[in-house]
Amino acid sequence: MTDAEEKAPPAADRAYALTKELVLTGALPGGHLFSEGEIADRLGVSRTPVREAFLRLQAEDLLQLIPKRGAVVVPVPPGEAEDVLDAREAVEIAAVRRLLRRPELVPAAVEALREALRVQQERADVADLHGVAEADEAFHRTLVAAGRNTLTMRFYATLADRQRRMSVDALGPVPDQIPVVLREHAELIGIVERGDEAAFALALRAHLDGTHRR
C-alpha cells in the first residue's frame, strides 16, 4: 500500500462527503432521485461504502432511501426553514448581547467579523454562489462565537448544513441579492462596533427577513 493510499479517507467517508456537498450546494436538488451507482462510479468505489454513506445522510434528514431504486434528496420543508431562522435570530442576538457586556472583547470580534466578510466578498467577486453560502454561514457563526458561550456555539454548529442549503436556495435565483447581503453584513459589524444591542436585533431581523422571508 502506498503512503497516499494509507492517508486517504475511508471510501464511506469520501462517499458521504461528496454526496453531502452535492446536496448542500444544490447540485442534487430537492426531490432528485439518484442511485448508489452514480456516486460509486464518480469515486471509483464499490456500492457498499456508498450505501453506508447514504444511511448516514438519511439519519441527517438529507436523503430518503428507496429500496432497489436509490435515494431521493429531501427538500427543505418550509416549516423547518422558519424554525432555523427563529433559532438563528435568538442565538445571534444572545451572543451579541453577551459580547457587549465585555467591551474589551469587541475589537477582536469586529476584526474577526471583518475577515469573515472579506472572504465572502472574495467569493462574491468571482460569482461563486456556493462559496458565498459557505462564507455566509461562517460570518454568522463568527457572530455566535463572539459571545463565547460554548453551549450555544455547539448548538449553532448543528444548523450549519441547513444554513448553507437555505442560502443557496435563497440567493441562487436572485444573485442581485448577494451585494445586499454583503452590505447588511457590513452594517451588522458597524452596529456591533458601536455597541448598540437594540439596533443589532432590529437589523438582524431585517437581514434574515430580506434574505430568506421574501
N, C-alpha and C positions, 0 to 999 in steps of 0.2 A: 504493500500500500504506500502511495506517495504521501509526502507531507501535506500537499493540497487536499488529498482525499481524507487524511486524518483530521484536518481542520474544518472541512466542510460540515455545515449543519446537517442533522439527520434529514432524510428525504421527507418525512412527515412535517417537520418544521418548515422546510422550504415550500412544500405544497400549501401549508397553512398561510405562510407569509404572502405568497404570491396571490392566492385566491382572495385573501382578506384585502389586499391592496387593490385588486381589481374591483371588488365590491365597493370599497370606500371611495374610490375615485370615480365610480360610475361607469367604468369600462364594462362591468357586468351590471346592468341596471336592474332596478326592482322588477320582479316578475319574470326575469330571464331564466330560461331552463338551459342547463348545460350539464355535461357528463364528466365523470371522473376521468375518462379517457382524454378529454381535451386538456386538462391540467397535466395529466401524466405525460402526454406527448410533448407539451411545452417544456417540461423539466427533464424528460428522458428517464423517467422512473416508472415503476410498476403502479398498478391501481391501488394496491394495498395501503401505502402511506397516504395516498390522496384520500382514500376512504376515511382514514383516521383524521386527517385534516378537516374533512367535511363534517365529521361528528363534532369536532371542537367548535366549528363555526356555527353548527346548528345549536349547540349549547349556548352560544353567544347571541342567538336570535338573528343571525345574519343569513343563514340558509335554512331551507326546509327540504329534507331529503325525501325523495320519491322512489320507492323500491323499483329496481330494474330500469329506471329512467334517468336518474341523476339527482340534481339538486336545483331548486328554484331560489333565486335571490329574494329575500323577504323585503318588501317595500317598507319605507319608514311610515308607520301608522301616524295619521295626523295627531291623534291624542298624545302619542309618545313625544312628538316634536314639541308640543306645548309643555309637556312635563319637563323636558330637558331645558327649555328656555326659562321656566319658572325656577328650576333648581339652580341654573347658572346665575340668574339675577340675584337670588338670595345669597348664594355663596360669594359672589364677587363683591357685592355691596358690603357684606360682613367682613370680608378680607380688607377692603379699603378702610372701613371704619376702624378696624383693629390697627392697621398700619398708621393711621393718622393720630392714634393715641401715643405713638412714639415718633415724633417729628424727626429725630436724629436718623431714622431709617429711611425717610422719604427720598433723600437724594440718590441713594443707591438703588432704590426701587424705580425711580424715574429713569435712571441710566439704563437699567435692565429693560424697561419698557421701550425706551427709545431704540435699543438694539434689536428688540423683537420686531418693532415696526420697520426698522431699516431692512431686515431680512424679508419682511412681507412686501415692502416696496420693490426690492430687487426681483422677487418672483413676479410681481405685477408688471414690471418693466419688460419682462420677456414673455408676457402673456401665458404664464404657467399657472393655470387655474388650480391644479391640484397642489402646487407649491403654495399658492396663496391660501388655500383652505387649510393646509397643514400649518402655515405660519400664523393664520388667524387663531387656530386653536392654541398655538404656543403663546401668542400675545395674551390671550385671556387667562391661560394657565399661569403666566408670569404675574398677572394681577393677583391671582389667588395666592401664589407663593409669597407675595409681598406681605401677606397677613401673618405668615409664619405660624399657621395653625396646622399641625401635622394631620389631624383627623380630617379636616375639610380638604386639605390638599390630596389626601388619599382618596376621598370620595370623588373629588373633581376629576381625578385621573380616570375614573371609570366612565366618564362621559366623553372622553377624547374621541373615540371612534365615531360616536353618534354626531359629535360636533363637526368633524371633518366631512362626514357624509351630508349633513344638513347644509354645510357651507357650499359644497359642490352643487347641490340641488338648488340652492338659493341664488348663487352667483353665476352658474353656468348659463342659464337662459338670458341673463341680463348683465353682461360684462361691464356695462357702463356703471353698474353699482359698485364695482371694485374701488374706483377712486373715492367714492363717497365713504366707503368703509374705512379706507386709509385716513381720510380727513377726520372722521369721527374718532378713530383711534388716537390721532394726534390731540384732539380736543380732550379726550379722556385723560391723557397724560398730563395735559396742562391743568386740568381740574385737580388731579392728584397732587401736582406740584404746589398748587395754591392752597391745598388742604381743605377744600370745600366738599364736605361729605354729602350734604343735601344736593348740591349741584351734580355730583357724581351719580347719585341714584337716579336723578331725572334724566341725565344724559345717557346712562347705560340703558335704561328702559327705552328711550327713543331710538338708540342704536340697534338694540335687538328687535324692536318693532319694525324699524325701517328695513332691516336685512331679512328677517325671517317671517314677519307677520304682514307682509304687503298684500 
